[in-house]
Amino acid sequence: MSKIKSIFVRIIDNIDLTFVISLAYLLFIGFIAIYSASSNISGNKYITTQFVALFIGLIGMFLLVNFNYQYYKYIGKFIYLFSCILLVLVLFFGTEHKGTKGWFDLPFFSFQPVEITKLMLILSIATFIDKHWKEVTKISVFIKTLCFTIIHFLLIMLQPDFSSTLSYFPITLVMLYVAGAKLTHIFSVILYGSISVVIPLLITFFKLQPNIVQSSSILSFFVNVPSSLQSIAFISCSIILIIVLIKWFLCKIKINISWRYTIIFFCIIIAGALSSVVVNKTLKEYQRKRLIVFLNPVIDSRGAGYNIIQSKITIGSGKFSGKKFFKGQQTQLGFLPEQRTDFIFSVIGEEGGYFIAQLTLLFYFLFIWRALVVAKQAKDRFGSLVAIGIATMFAFYSVINLGMVMGLMPVTGLPLLLVSYGGSSMMSSIFAVGILVSIHIRRFY
Amino acid sequence: MSWNNSDKYEYECFLEKYKNIMLIFVFFFIVLSVRLFYLQIIKGSYYRNISDIQRLNRTYEKAFRGFIYDTNEQIIVNNSTNYVALFYPFEQQYEPTKESIKKLNDILKRDISHSIEKSWRYGRVVKLAENLTIEEVFKIQENRLFLPGIHIVRDPKRICYNSIENAHIIGYVNELKFEEIENIEDTDLKVGDIIGRCGIEQYYDKYLRGKTGGFYFEVNARGRHNKTFTYEQPVMGNHLYLTVDSKLQTVAYEALKNSSSGKGAAVAIDVRTGAIKCFVSCPSYDLNKISSPKNYRTYLKDKNLPFFNRCIQALYPPGSIFKIITFIAALEYLNYNPYIIQYCTGYFELGDRVYSCSLRTGHKKINLISAMAYSCNTYFYTLGLELGVRVIVEYAKMFRLGEKTGIDIASEKKGFIPTPEWKKSKMKMAWLKGDTAILAIGQGALWVTPLQMANLMVTIANRGRSYKPYLVEKIVDSNTKEIIFQHQSIENARIELDEYTWQQLHKSLEAAVDYGSAKRTKFKNIKVAAKTGTAENPHGKDHAWVVAYAPSDNPKLALAVIVENGGFGGKVSVPVARKIFKQYFNIVDEPEDIELIQEGKNVKN
């Protein structure tokens, strides 16, 4: 009893008011938007589910706040093992929804393990990095850390759930960066990843615009080669040629770069180009279109570009004063797709207007800023790493989601955590908040 | 202080990187805020507008076009209703779903899928089926939930009485096609609107059209009605009152149809005003049947060209009718005494060429009056050569040949008068005396329309006074019954000739009816003046002409009749003219003289 009391005292003494207010605001506006987007068709169904998820989340949060985060260090291995088991189990016993086998059908609700394994991965990576702090600059540790993520990544891609895996590498890389990994390593991974993704996407993009391709002979040469492998070979050859030229030029002006780096650079580009073939095969046509069409949604306004166009119209039509909640025509008449989940911010923008939308942005910013401050003030290295991981998760999700609804980023299907509808993501977000608070209230002890 | 003191340096490093992450993150949120500002404040009105456009929809209820009456206020064109099923696109659905097509097929018991492929589109709207019965309409309305985006619209349909003989006056209407919309300056029109394509319907389209109405409503993303805002009643177009006489039309068309070739045109004009009383081109098409593409194609393929408006679009050589011009020129220019007698041998030699007269055996001794009456070519060859081509052309131009009459129907041809300059530049040949000779009897590259000939007769009957021919007497607002347009006769510049010339000309034209080539238009009580013509046609049988006016002492009606490839004017065209006069002047029970009929067979020109 006294222990619980002392925890309360601790929470109240050490609570970060900005953090709590912004969290409360986000939850509140999320509930209003979800209710507005769903009530006229399905009544209270979704809002109830969301409340239940929040309630469970809050219970879990309370337990997590009580739990000293430092113990995670000792059970890190088991957490990782458990998360892998969850992901394997869902492949066998999960139920399929929209082509993704990623849900456990529990008696009252279905549960998506991906949401919770995300947190587990952050904890286990933090454990690993904390243990190998001194050697984190070594490539072996770097690769081992990446392996944690890659295993998860592969397991999730088996479901397949492409969008959920998107945040994994950024989170891992940021954690490694903060821990002190070499920039060369990090940039190599980023370069490799972006080459392998960007090439097939660009090809898809240009295929959507036949007239542009026709007007430029170089483009049509690359796009119209029979197989993507060939075109990739052409592209990588030309890139390598450019690199050699630059290298030669740098030598001329007496800036010497070791051949070793140049060769590594070559290898990364070629590896990236090769794996882009795999990416091209793995991602379905409509996914590739969806990812790239944001650059110019009009070229496929009835297909892949539809969501972005409607989302922009929805947000823009709110103007300054908004159309008032439950009265936004874009939302209520169903022009806005996925309005409860991915495009919830558009609902806020349309019905709440510029002021509310900007306020939501601001509070999201404050929320993440305070989460980062938790990392800064944490008592130990492990706490900082975990907090950085979680803050990065929130930041990455929010930037990608908000960028998507405003037509700046690809349509990836990432929800706006804490605001979007979705039981599992709500729960895991609240859990994450619980871990943050747990780190925060123990910063002095 | 965080972390262990021993890690102080590392903590510093951590803070360094932490700052970078903070910066990147702040940068992203600034970008997002700017973007939000841009979307909602700068482009807000633009997007609000788009959002309104996609949620606000309307149906188009076409207005009834105005009625068209004839001169006796008898209705010629009115409307009936036609129910049409339209598909309005919504969300990502730009064509009706397969299920709804199947459902519609079940209801209508016919296959409508082809109408989608053919894409009877009004921009984005697709026309699925027309001519629905009331039962089908109710069934579709009952099943509305299963037929997303499909609406029933009431479309007016044009109905014409005496639809064949009036076809060329009235003209047909149909929907404005997508390809045409760019070339149309009228911004009120949109794809799918009914517009007149020819005739009165085209010329007076703006008056007849009316104003489209319809429901304004809000749709959801699935294209279903959410709520209706307003209903705008379509406004009916204005009524037109024509100058033509429906009965006269029927008589004239029947007469032309039963003539030797069944092809031709008849135009009758009120001498006192220029009002067109009869305007028939034969063969014609059925206005009520033309909306079906199948009939339309049959008409298009018809070798007799039913769409060809022979009254104003066909160009014929005037033949002997042109002798009127030569006659006038001779009397005016040469002060020629019409009683000078010449001897007609039946042919006329000019250099090494021989031009024949209408009567092979020759008219023997003949003066100019009789030469007009009997249509003697020889006399006019001589006259023509005496006059010279320039004088003839001058007088032809004075009588407005080679220029449009200005009738209120589009695509009128203006005809042609040949000149030596034209022949030189076009055919690279010098103008010969022979050309002048045949020009004097209305042959050669001389082209006129039947309307021009009728108008010529108006001028002659009025002793030089003529009017712009017109078809529409007045336009009346369909709601207020207010007259919004009343035709005022527009007089052309009067042609001043010597009174003696008019007298002699009238005398000669009466003589043609009295004892000459147009005997068969002779009536007991009404004096008729006429001139027949047989225009030589290098491509087939001669065209049979007659121009006339009556009564000759107090002219009321002037007319021109041509029977294409008909043969001799006196034999073929004159009976048609007779029937028109008979109907117009209400002459009953005056059978044609059997003798005259017998004689008519022997009469040439």
Interface residues (C-beta under 8 A of the other chain):
Chain A: W133 V174 Y177 V178 G180 R302 G303 Y306 K312 I313 T314 I315 G316 S317 G318 K319 F320 Q329 Q330 Q332 L333 G334 F335 G349 G353 Y354 A357 Q358 L361 L362 Y364 F365 I368 W369 L372 A375 K376 Q377 A378 K379 D380 R381 S384 I388 T392 A395 V399 L402 G403 M406 L408 R443
Chain B: S2 W3 N4 D7 E10 C13 F14 L15 K17 Y18 I21 M22 F25 V26 F28 F29 V31 L32 S33 R35 L36 F37 L39 Q40 I41 K43 G44 S45 Y46 Y47 R48 I50 S51 D52 Q54 R55 E91 Q92 Y94 E218 V219 N220 A221 R222 N226
